[in-house]
């Protein structure tokens, strides 16, 4: 099971490691995203940083004055007067107090900026995700997508709240302290800068080694999350086939890969700060030795007070370097996470060039007109692009496939030259082998996927001209895998029509034969469903799905294996509900059970041949499948169609001569 979704992501953990593409561009994009919503707050944070650093530098410079102008002179006085010293310390205390307040304000504001940015990112990601085509979800493991909302967002939290302020603080500190050190003593500044160069080289070597593993760690976390979700969803299958040992073995491989990438990332990352700390100590010792000689000899007017201030600056200068080296790992992890986040946001959304809309309508003097009140009638509002004229076409549910070609990949077609029609109120059943393309055909009707060639017409309108939302509003779908939301029974049914009244919800439940069992629930229609309706049986969940489709009152229904996973007794109840729902509606039914398609107006059997060509045949009776030639179709129907409805006399007459296998060069069985 894991091989399907995660196979490409496995491999030797010691092999080539992924890198972040354009880290500088990613960082600028992230910063611009933050400034877009919190620009003023960020400016205030920067001001607070400057105040904090300035206060610290002033306090350190005061050490020179404290020693040279106050402490040393006071030691030479018989009766020292500490008044001036107290005043000086009071002035410095004010500076430090300002720094403390600025630091506190900075922390509070950054919490607000961080959480607000993450909230906006989650909102933007979810809104954008809702607009992505079905193809995206079919080609990306759901656990990997979930990891973007959790792990990747969390790495950004650390970066925005800690790394970015620390980097800014360190940068301002380095510049300020460097200026102060140059003023105090240039030779000692050169020694300090030399040691900083050594620290930067160590950071580059060790940090570069850890960066690639941090990127791999983020992706391995997503892989493990995806595999766990896959195993949770398929737990029954795992147990039925006693596949526990193999699943554990596969998980151990993925977990070991995550361990190795995380171990290497943190192993290199955790030794970086100790290395730089020790190099900082070496720098401090060198400066103390050389500075002590300069102070004792009085070279260039260098005093003990200046030495004390410079040693403090030396520590203050190396400390930001250490902090930056530690933040590099967090920044790399965050950039890896932001790359995945922005990749999701950059996914091309589902395009919709339609301009035909669905409106409420009524008939006046034989003409269809648009109206705002409920009339029970809907119409397509077709605004012609050429002259701006408007036509209103009644929504009936007439669907026609005209020479349709489709493939999930452009170089591999799965449907060829498909022609079929369904008139309003007809029930069309699709049967055939698994993977032949039954669900694919229904996915094309609601434009989950767009065709490569041909046309699909809905009430005579090319569906490419119809807005997707309006097209899907006119369709009702009941799937084999029913999904119920964490909400009450009534709210789950109302999902099909959000403005439905309680009476309409109850009426839809009665139509679907769900009202009886709903009243037996603890709180009836107000019973809270959780865990995808785990407290309901499969048949009850299916009845709620039918009720949800019924309340939408669509003219066209798509029932995709709606009864395949329930027993025959429950199927009878569900089937009665579906029969009521299908009455008077154009219905496409996908089923393997004969009982489900027994009362269909037309049964289409789709076969898959080894050549990759799909062939279609049709019958009006359950025990009779026919394959006919193009010229016979024209005789019995008078029109050229790949699927057509022949009456029983023609079928009976030609049954014996139509039972044959098509040659590979034939594309369809009935034209």
C-alpha positions in Angstrom: 0.0 0.0 0.0 2.8 2.4 0.8 4.6 1.7 -2.4 1.9 3.4 -4.4 2.1 6.8 -2.8 5.5 6.9 -1.2 7.7 4.7 -3.2 9.4 7.5 -5.1 10.3 9.2 -1.8 12.2 6.2 -0.4 15.8 5.3 -1.1 19.2 5.3 0.5 19.2 8.0 3.2 22.9 8.5 2.5 22.2 9.3 -1.2 21.9 12.8 -2.7 20.0 15.2 -0.5 17.5 17.7 -1.7 18.2 21.5 -1.6 16.0 24.5 -1.2 15.6 26.2 -4.6 16.4 29.9 -4.4 16.6 30.3 -0.6 17.1 34.1 -1.0 14.0 34.4 -3.1 12.0 32.3 -0.6 13.1 34.4 2.3 12.2 37.7 0.5 8.8 36.2 -0.4 8.2 35.2 3.2 9.2 38.6 4.5 7.0 40.4 2.0 4.1 38.2 3.0 4.6 39.2 6.7 5.0 42.9 5.8 1.9 42.8 3.7 -0.3 42.4 6.7 1.9 43.5 9.6 4.1 46.2 8.1 3.6 48.8 10.9 4.1 46.2 13.6 7.3 45.0 12.0 8.6 48.6 11.9 7.8 49.0 15.6 9.7 45.8 16.3 12.8 47.0 14.4 12.7 50.3 16.4 12.5 48.3 19.7 15.5 46.2 18.5 17.5 49.4 18.0 16.6 50.7 21.4 17.5 47.4 23.1 20.9 47.2 21.4 21.6 50.9 21.9 20.9 50.6 25.6 23.2 47.6 25.9 26.0 49.3 24.1 25.7 52.4 26.2 25.8 50.3 29.4 29.0 48.6 28.2 30.7 51.9 27.2 29.8 53.2 30.7 32.2 50.5 32.2 35.1 52.5 30.9 33.8 55.7 32.5 32.9 53.8 35.7 36.5 52.4 36.1 38.6 55.3 34.7 36.6 58.3 36.0 35.0 57.0 39.2 36.3 53.8 40.7 40.1 54.5 40.3 39.9 58.1 41.5 37.7 57.1 44.4 40.3 54.5 45.5 42.8 57.3 45.8 40.6 59.5 48.0 40.7 59.3 51.8 37.0 60.2 52.1 35.4 59.1 48.8 32.2 60.9 47.8 29.9 58.5 45.9 27.3 61.1 44.9 28.5 61.6 41.4 28.9 57.8 40.9 25.3 57.3 42.1 24.0 59.9 39.6 26.0 58.3 36.8 24.7 54.8 37.6 21.1 56.3 37.7 21.5 57.6 34.2 22.7 54.2 33.0 19.8 52.5 34.8 17.4 54.6 32.8 19.1 53.4 29.6 18.8 49.8 30.7 15.1 50.3 31.8 14.3 51.6 28.3 16.0 48.5 26.8 14.0 46.2 29.0 10.7 47.9 28.1 11.7 47.8 24.4 12.6 44.1 24.6 9.3 43.3 26.3 7.3 45.3 23.7 9.2 43.5 20.9 8.4 40.1 22.3 4.7 40.9 22.7 4.4 42.3 19.2 6.3 39.4 17.6 3.9 36.9 19.2 1.0 38.8 17.6 2.8 39.0 14.2 3.8 35.4 14.3 0.4 33.9 15.1 -1.4 36.3 12.8 0.9 35.4 9.9 0.4 31.7 10.5 -3.3 32.2 10.7 -3.3 34.0 7.4 -1.1 31.4 5.8 -3.4 28.6 6.9 -6.4 30.6 5.6 -4.7 31.2 2.3 -3.6 27.6 2.0 -7.0 26.3 2.7 -8.8 28.7 0.4 -6.4 28.0 -2.4 -6.6 24.2 -1.7 -10.4 24.4 -2.0 -9.9 25.9 -5.5 -7.5 23.2 -6.7 -8.6 20.6 -9.3 -9.4 17.0 -8.3 -6.3 16.0 -10.2 -4.1 17.6 -7.5 -5.6 15.4 -4.7 -5.4 12.3 -6.9 -1.6 12.8 -7.4 -0.5 14.0 -3.9 -0.6 11.8 -0.7 -3.1 13.3 1.7 -0.7 12.9 4.6 1.9 14.9 2.7 -0.6 17.7 2.3 -1.5 17.5 6.0 2.2 17.8 6.9 2.2 21.2 5.2 -0.5 22.5 7.5 1.3 21.1 10.7 5.0 20.5 10.5 5.9 23.1 7.9 3.7 25.8 9.5 5.3 25.0 12.9 8.8 25.6 11.5 7.7 29.0 10.2 6.4 29.7 13.7 9.9 29.2 15.1 11.5 31.2 12.4 9.2 34.2 12.6 9.0 34.4 16.4 12.6 33.6 17.2 15.0 33.4 14.2 14.1 36.6 12.4 14.2 38.8 15.5 17.4 37.2 16.6 19.0 37.7 13.2 18.0 41.4 13.2 19.1 41.8 16.8 22.5 40.1 16.1 23.0 42.2 12.9 22.4 45.5 14.8 24.5 44.3 17.7 27.4 43.4 15.5 27.4 46.7 13.7 27.0 48.7 16.9 29.6 46.8 18.8 32.1 46.9 15.9 31.8 50.6 15.8 32.4 50.8 19.6 35.4 48.5 19.4 37.0 50.5 16.6 36.7 53.6 18.8 38.3 51.8 21.8 41.2 50.0 20.1 41.9 49.1 16.5 44.5 46.3 17.0 42.2 44.4 19.4 39.4 44.9 16.9 41.5 43.2 14.2 42.2 40.2 16.5 38.5 40.0 17.2 37.6 40.1 13.5 40.1 37.5 12.7 38.5 35.1 15.2 35.1 36.0 13.9 36.3 34.9 10.5 37.4 31.6 11.9 33.9 31.2 13.5 32.2 32.0 10.2 34.3 29.4 8.4 33.3 26.8 11.0 29.7 27.8 10.6 29.9 27.5 6.8 31.4 24.0 7.0 29.3 22.5 9.7 26.1 24.5 8.9 26.3 23.5 5.2 26.6 19.8 6.2 23.5 20.1 8.5 21.3 22.2 6.1 20.8 19.4 3.5 19.8 17.0 6.3 17.3 19.5 7.8 15.6 19.8 4.3 15.5 16.0 4.1 14.1 15.8 7.6 11.1 17.9 6.6 10.4 15.7 3.6 10.9 12.5 5.5 8.4 13.7 8.2 5.9 14.3 5.4 6.5 10.8 4.1 6.0 9.2 7.5 2.8 11.2 8.1 1.5 10.1 4.7 2.2 6.5 5.4 0.6 6.6 8.8 -2.5 8.1 7.4 -2.6 5.5 4.7 -2.3 2.7 7.2 -5.0 4.2 9.4 -7.4 4.4 6.5 -6.6 0.9 5.3 -6.4 -0.8 8.7 -9.2 -3.2 7.9 -7.5 -4.3 4.7 -4.2 -4.8 6.6 -5.8 -7.0 9.2 -7.9 -9.0 6.7 -4.7 -9.9 4.7 -2.6 -10.3 7.9 -0.3 -7.7 6.5 0.8 -6.3 9.9 4.4 -7.5 9.7 4.9 -6.1 6.3 3.3 -2.8 7.2 5.6 -2.6 10.3 8.6 -3.4 8.2 7.7 -0.7 5.7 7.1 1.8 8.5 10.4 0.9 10.1 12.2 1.7 6.8 10.6 5.1 6.5 11.1 5.7 10.2 14.8 4.8 10.0 15.2 7.1 7.1 13.6 9.9 9.1 15.9 9.0 12.1 19.0 9.1 9.9 18.1 12.5 8.4 17.0 14.0 11.7 20.1 12.5 13.5 22.5 13.9 11.0 20.8 17.3 10.9 20.8 17.7 14.7 24.2 16.1 15.1 25.8 18.7 12.9 23.5 21.4 14.2 24.1 20.8 17.9 27.9 20.8 17.7 27.9 24.2 15.9 27.2 26.3 18.9 29.8 24.6 21.2 32.5 25.0 18.5 31.7 28.7 18.1 31.5 29.1 21.8 35.0 27.7 22.3 36.3 29.8 19.5 34.7 32.8 21.2 36.5 31.9 24.4 39.8 31.7 22.5 39.1 35.2 21.1 38.4 36.5 24.6 41.7 35.1 26.0 43.7 36.5 23.1 42.1 40.0 23.5 42.7 39.8 27.3 46.4 39.0 26.9 47.1 41.6 24.3 44.8 44.2 25.9 46.4 43.6 29.3 49.8 44.3 27.9 48.6 47.5 26.1 46.8 48.7 29.2 49.8 48.1 31.5 52.2 49.8 29.1 49.7 52.6 28.4 50.1 52.2 24.7 48.0 54.7 22.8 46.3 55.9 26.0 44.7 52.4 26.4 43.4 52.1 30.0 42.1 49.4 32.3 38.6 50.9 31.9 38.8 50.6 28.1 40.1 47.0 28.4 37.1 46.1 30.6 34.7 47.6 28.1 36.5 46.0 25.1 36.4 42.5 26.7 32.7 42.9 27.3 32.3 44.0 23.7 34.3 41.0 22.6 31.9 38.7 24.3 29.0 40.8 22.9 30.5 40.5 19.4 31.0 36.7 19.4 27.7 35.9 21.1 25.6 37.2 18.1 27.8 35.0 15.8 27.0 32.0 18.0 23.3 32.9 18.0 23.3 33.3 14.2 25.0 29.9 13.8 22.2 28.3 15.9 19.5 30.1 14.0 20.8 28.9 10.6 19.4 25.4 11.3 16.0 26.8 12.1 16.1 29.1 9.1 17.0 26.2 6.8 14.2 24.1 8.2 11.7 27.0 7.9 12.8 27.7 4.3 12.3 24.0 3.5 8.8 24.2 5.0 8.0 27.6 3.3 9.1 26.1 0.0 6.5 23.3 0.4 3.9 25.9 1.6 4.5 28.2 -1.4 4.5 25.2 -3.7 1.0 24.5 -2.6 0.0 28.2 -2.9 1.6 28.2 -6.4 -0.4 25.2 -7.6 -2.5 26.3 -10.6 -6.1 26.6 -9.4 -9.0 25.1 -11.3 -9.7 27.3 -14.2 -13.3 28.3 -15.1 -13.9 30.2 -18.3 -17.6 29.6 -18.3 -20.1 32.4 -18.7 -23.4 30.5 -18.8 -25.0 30.7 -15.3 -27.9 29.0 -13.6 -30.8 31.3 -12.5 -34.3 31.0 -11.1 -36.8 31.3 -13.9 -40.5 31.4 -14.7 -42.6 31.3 -17.9 -44.6 34.3 -18.9 -46.6 34.2 -22.1 -44.6 31.2 -23.2 -41.3 32.9 -22.7 -38.7 32.0 -20.0 -37.7 35.0 -17.9 -35.3 35.4 -14.9 -36.8 35.9 -11.5 -35.7 36.1 -7.9 -38.5 34.2 -6.2 -38.6 30.4 -5.9 -40.7 28.9 -8.7 -39.3 25.4 -8.9 -37.9 26.2 -12.3 -34.4 26.8 -13.3 -32.8 28.0 -16.6 -29.4 28.5 -18.1 -28.7 32.2 -18.7 -26.6 32.3 -21.9 -25.1 35.7 -22.6 -23.7 35.5 -26.1 -20.2 36.9 -26.2 -20.5 38.3 -29.8 -23.4 40.7 -29.4 -24.3 40.5 -25.7 -27.8 39.1 -26.4 -29.3 36.8 -23.7 -31.0 33.5 -24.1 -32.7 31.5 -21.4 -32.7 27.7 -21.8 -34.8 25.6 -19.4 -32.8 23.3 -17.2 -34.0 19.8 -18.1 -31.1 17.4 -17.8 -30.4 16.5 -21.4 -26.8 15.2 -21.7 -24.9 14.4 -24.9 -21.4 13.1 -25.4 -20.2 13.9 -28.9 -17.0 12.1 -30.1 -15.3 12.6 -26.8 -11.6 11.7 -26.2 -10.1 11.8 -22.7 -6.9 10.7 -20.9 -5.7 11.4 -17.4 -2.3 11.9 -19.2 -2.4 13.6 -22.6 -0.2 10.8 -24.1 -2.4 8.0 -22.8 -6.1 8.2 -23.8 -8.5 6.1 -21.8 -11.7 7.1 -23.7 -11.9 7.2 -27.5 -14.6 8.6 -29.7 -17.3 8.2 -27.1 -20.8 9.2 -28.2 -23.8 8.8 -25.9 -26.9 10.6 -25.0 -29.4 10.7 -22.1 -32.7 12.4 -22.5 -34.4 14.1 -19.6 -35.8 11.6 -17.1 -33.8 8.7 -18.5 -31.9 6.3 -16.2 -28.6 5.3 -17.9 -26.7 2.5 -16.2 -22.9 1.8 -16.8 -21.7 -1.7 -16.1 -18.4 -3.4 -17.0 -15.0 -4.3 -15.8 -13.2 -2.4 -13.1 -11.0 0.3 -14.6 -12.9 0.4 -17.9 -13.8 4.1 -17.5 -17.3 4.1 -15.9 -16.5 6.6 -13.2 -14.3 8.5 -15.6 -17.4 9.3 -17.8 -19.3 10.7 -14.9 -16.3 12.7 -13.8 -16.3 14.4 -17.2 -20.0 15.4 -16.8 -19.3 17.5 -13.7 -15.9 18.6 -15.1 -13.7 17.2 -12.4 -11.5 16.6 -15.5 -11.7 18.3 -18.9 -11.8 16.4 -22.1 -9.0 16.5 -24.7 -11.3 16.4 -27.7 -15.0 16.4 -28.7 -17.9 18.0 -26.8 -20.2 17.4 -24.0 -23.5 19.2 -24.2 -25.9 19.9 -21.3 -29.3 21.0 -22.5 -27.7 21.8 -25.8 -24.9 23.9 -24.2 -21.3 23.0 -24.4 -20.4 22.4 -20.7 -17.1 24.3 -21.2 -19.3 27.4 -21.5 -21.1 26.8 -18.2 -19.6 28.1 -15.0 -18.4 25.1 -13.0 -20.2 26.1 -9.8 -23.5 26.4 -11.7 -22.9 23.2 -13.5 -22.2 21.3 -10.3 -25.2 22.9 -8.6 -27.4 21.2 -11.2 -25.9 17.8 -10.5 -26.5 15.5 -7.5 -23.9 12.9 -6.7 -24.1 9.9 -4.3 -20.8 8.1 -4.0 -19.9 4.6 -2.7 -17.7 6.2 0.0 -20.0 8.4 2.0 -18.5 11.3 3.9 -20.3 12.8 6.8 -19.1 15.9 8.6 -18.8 16.5 12.3 -22.2 18.1 12.7 -25.8 17.2 13.5 -27.8 14.9 11.2 -29.9 17.9 10.0 -26.8 19.9 9.2 -25.3 17.0 7.2 -28.4 16.7 5.1 -28.6 20.5 4.7 -25.1 20.4 3.3 -26.8 19.8 -0.1 -28.7 23.1 0.2 -27.5 25.4 2.9 -30.6 27.6 2.9 -33.0 24.7 3.3 -35.6 24.9 6.0 -36.0 22.2 8.7 -39.2 21.1 6.9 -37.3 20.6 3.7 -34.6 18.6 5.4 -37.2 16.3 6.9 -39.0 15.9 3.6 -35.7 15.0 1.9 -35.0 12.4 4.7 -38.5 10.9 4.2 -37.9 10.7 0.4 -34.7 8.8 1.0 -36.3 6.4 3.6 -34.0 7.9 6.3 -36.6 9.5 8.5 -37.4 6.3 10.4 -33.9 5.5 11.6 -33.2 9.2 12.3 -36.1 9.3 14.8 -34.5 6.3 16.6 -31.3 8.2 17.2 -30.8 9.7 20.7 -31.5 13.3 19.6 -33.2 12.6 16.3 -32.2 15.1 13.7 -30.1 17.0 16.3 -27.9 13.9 17.0 -24.2 14.9 16.6 -22.3 12.8 14.2 -18.5 12.4 14.7 -15.8 10.4 13.1 -17.4 10.4 9.6 -20.6 9.0 11.1 -18.9 6.1 12.9 -21.9 5.6 15.1 -24.1 4.8 12.1 -24.2 1.7 9.9 -23.1 1.8 6.3 -26.7 1.7 5.1 -27.7 4.6 7.3 -24.8 6.7 6.2 -25.7 5.9 2.6 -29.3 7.0 3.2 -28.1 10.3 4.6 -26.0 10.8 1.5 -29.1 10.2 -0.6 -31.1 12.6 1.5 -28.3 15.2 1.0 -28.6 14.8 -2.8 -32.4 14.9 -2.6 -32.6 18.2 -0.8 -30.5 19.8 -3.6 -33.3 18.7 -6.0 -31.0 18.4 -9.0 -32.3 17.5 -12.5 -29.3 15.2 -13.1 -28.1 12.5 -10.7 -24.9 10.5 -10.6 -24.9 7.3 -8.5 -21.5 5.8 -8.3 -21.6 2.3 -6.7 -24.0 3.8 -4.1 -25.1 0.3 -2.9 -22.0 -1.8 -3.5 -20.8 -1.9 0.1 -24.1 -2.8 1.8 -26.0 -6.1 2.3 -29.0 -7.0 0.1 -31.6 -6.3 2.8 -30.2 -2.8 3.4 -29.8 -2.4 -0.3 -33.6 -2.9 -0.7 -34.2 0.0 1.7 -31.6 2.2 0.0 -32.8 1.3 -3.4 -36.3 2.3 -2.6 -34.9 5.7 -1.5 -32.9 6.0 -4.6 -35.8 5.1 -6.9 -37.9 7.9 -5.3 -35.0 10.3 -5.8 -34.4 9.2 -9.4 -38.0 9.7 -10.4 -38.3 12.3 -13.2 -34.5 13.0 -13.2 -31.8 12.1 -15.7 -29.7 9.6 -13.8 -26.4 8.0 -14.5 -25.9 4.8 -12.4 -22.6 3.0 -12.0 -23.1 -0.5 -10.6 -22.0 -4.1 -10.6 -25.2 -5.5 -9.1 -27.9 -6.4 -11.6 -30.6 -5.4 -9.0 -29.3 -1.8 -9.1 -29.7 -1.4 -12.8 -32.8 -3.6 -13.3 -35.2 -0.7 -14.1 -32.8 1.3 -16.2 -33.9 2.7 -19.5 -30.6 2.0 -21.0 -27.7 -0.2 -19.9 -24.2 0.5 -21.3 -21.5 -2.1 -20.8 -18.0 -0.8 -21.1 -15.2 -3.3 -21.8 -11.4 -2.8 -21.8 -9.4 -4.6 -24.4 -5.7 -5.4 -24.3 -5.1 -2.8 -27.1 -6.3 -0.1 -24.7 -9.4 0.5 -26.7 -12.7 0.7 -24.9 -15.8 -0.8 -26.5 -19.3 -0.1 -25.6 -22.5 -2.2 -26.1 -26.0 -1.7 -25.0 -29.2 -3.6 -24.1 -32.7 -2.7 -22.9 -32.9 -6.1 -21.1 -30.9 -7.6 -18.3 -30.1 -10.9 -20.1 -29.1 -9.5 -23.4 -25.9 -7.6 -24.4 -25.5 -6.7 -28.0 -22.7 -5.4 -30.2 -23.8 -3.7 -33.4 -22.2 -2.1 -36.5 -22.4 1.5 -37.7 -24.7 0.8 -40.6 -27.2 -1.2 -38.4 -27.4 1.7 -36.0 -28.5 4.0 -38.8 -31.1 1.4 -39.9 -32.7 1.0 -36.4 -32.3 4.5 -35.1 -31.8 6.7 -38.0 -28.8 8.5 -36.4 -25.1 8.0 -36.0 -24.3 7.4 -32.3 -21.9 5.2 -30.5 -24.5 4.5 -27.9 -28.2 4.3 -28.9 -31.4 2.9 -27.5 -32.8 0.2 -29.8 -36.2 -1.2 -29.3 -36.7 -4.8 -28.3 -37.9 -6.0 -31.7 -34.7 -5.0 -33.4 -32.7 -6.6 -30.6 -34.6 -9.9 -30.8 -34.3 -10.0 -34.6 -30.6 -9.4 -34.7 -29.4 -11.1 -31.5 -27.8 -14.1 -33.3 -25.9 -12.0 -35.8 -24.6 -9.4 -33.3 -22.8 -11.7 -30.9 -19.2 -11.3 -32.1 -15.8 -10.0 -30.9 -14.6 -6.8 -32.5 -11.3 -6.6 -34.2 -8.6 -4.4 -32.6 -8.9 -1.7 -35.3 -12.6 -1.0 -34.2 -12.8 1.9 -31.7 -16.4 1.5 -30.6 -19.0 -1.2 -30.8 -21.9 1.0 -31.8 -21.7 4.1 -33.9 
